[in-house]
């Protein structure tokens, strides 16, 4: 499994998918906070950086996953 460097504090577990390699799973919101706290970014800068440089980088079947934690009520409201 590939690790997203610098985001250990945002790691929430391992994702399993049918017939796919397991991947490390990170909390998106915690990753934003790490970028803000450790790199001095604003929330907008951290969001843009994470979206473009981390989520936009496919490094193979073991590319880590970032999750937006939500309740069922929040999902239903989408």
PLY file of the C-alpha trace (Angstrom):
ply
format ascii 1.0
element vertex 78
property float x
property float y
property float z
element edge 77
property int vertex1
property int vertex2
end_header
0.00 0.00 0.00
1.24 3.45 -0.87
1.42 6.09 1.82
0.61 9.79 1.42
3.72 11.43 2.89
3.09 13.87 5.71
-0.48 12.79 6.37
-0.02 10.10 9.04
-2.25 12.05 11.45
-5.09 11.90 8.90
-4.88 8.12 8.36
-8.16 6.43 9.32
-7.63 2.89 8.08
-7.46 0.52 5.15
-9.98 0.41 2.31
-10.91 -2.93 0.79
-12.52 -3.28 -2.61
-13.68 -6.34 -4.51
-10.87 -7.76 -6.65
-8.70 -4.68 -5.99
-5.61 -4.04 -3.90
-6.22 -2.68 -0.41
-5.46 1.04 -0.08
-4.73 3.39 2.79
-7.63 5.71 3.59
-7.23 9.25 4.86
-9.70 11.78 6.28
-9.90 14.66 3.77
-10.73 17.26 6.45
-7.82 16.19 8.65
-5.50 16.39 5.64
-6.65 19.98 5.05
-5.93 20.81 8.68
-2.45 19.28 8.44
-1.65 21.44 5.41
-2.91 24.52 7.21
-1.09 23.79 10.49
2.20 22.45 9.14
2.54 24.48 5.95
0.89 27.74 6.92
-1.70 27.51 4.14
-5.12 29.10 4.24
-8.06 26.71 4.01
-8.54 27.61 0.34
-4.84 27.08 -0.44
-4.84 23.74 1.38
-7.96 22.60 -0.49
-6.49 23.55 -3.87
-3.15 21.93 -3.04
-4.77 18.69 -1.87
-7.13 18.52 -4.85
-4.45 19.19 -7.48
-1.26 17.69 -6.06
-2.54 14.75 -4.01
-5.96 13.70 -5.28
-4.97 14.52 -8.84
-1.97 12.18 -8.73
-2.69 8.61 -9.84
0.26 6.43 -8.84
-1.22 3.04 -9.58
-3.69 0.59 -8.09
-2.45 1.31 -4.57
-3.04 5.08 -4.78
-4.38 6.16 -1.36
-7.99 7.24 -0.94
-9.20 10.42 0.78
-12.67 10.32 2.34
-15.10 13.11 3.18
-16.69 11.84 6.43
-20.46 12.44 6.33
-23.58 11.33 8.10
-26.43 9.70 6.19
-28.44 12.89 6.65
-25.67 14.92 5.00
-25.47 12.45 2.11
-29.26 12.48 1.66
-29.17 16.29 1.48
-26.78 16.26 -1.48
0 1
1 2
2 3
3 4
4 5
5 6
6 7
7 8
8 9
9 10
10 11
11 12
12 13
13 14
14 15
15 16
16 17
17 18
18 19
19 20
20 21
21 22
22 23
23 24
24 25
25 26
26 27
27 28
28 29
29 30
30 31
31 32
32 33
33 34
34 35
35 36
36 37
37 38
38 39
39 40
40 41
41 42
42 43
43 44
44 45
45 46
46 47
47 48
48 49
49 50
50 51
51 52
52 53
53 54
54 55
55 56
56 57
57 58
58 59
59 60
60 61
61 62
62 63
63 64
64 65
65 66
66 67
67 68
68 69
69 70
70 71
71 72
72 73
73 74
74 75
75 76
76 77
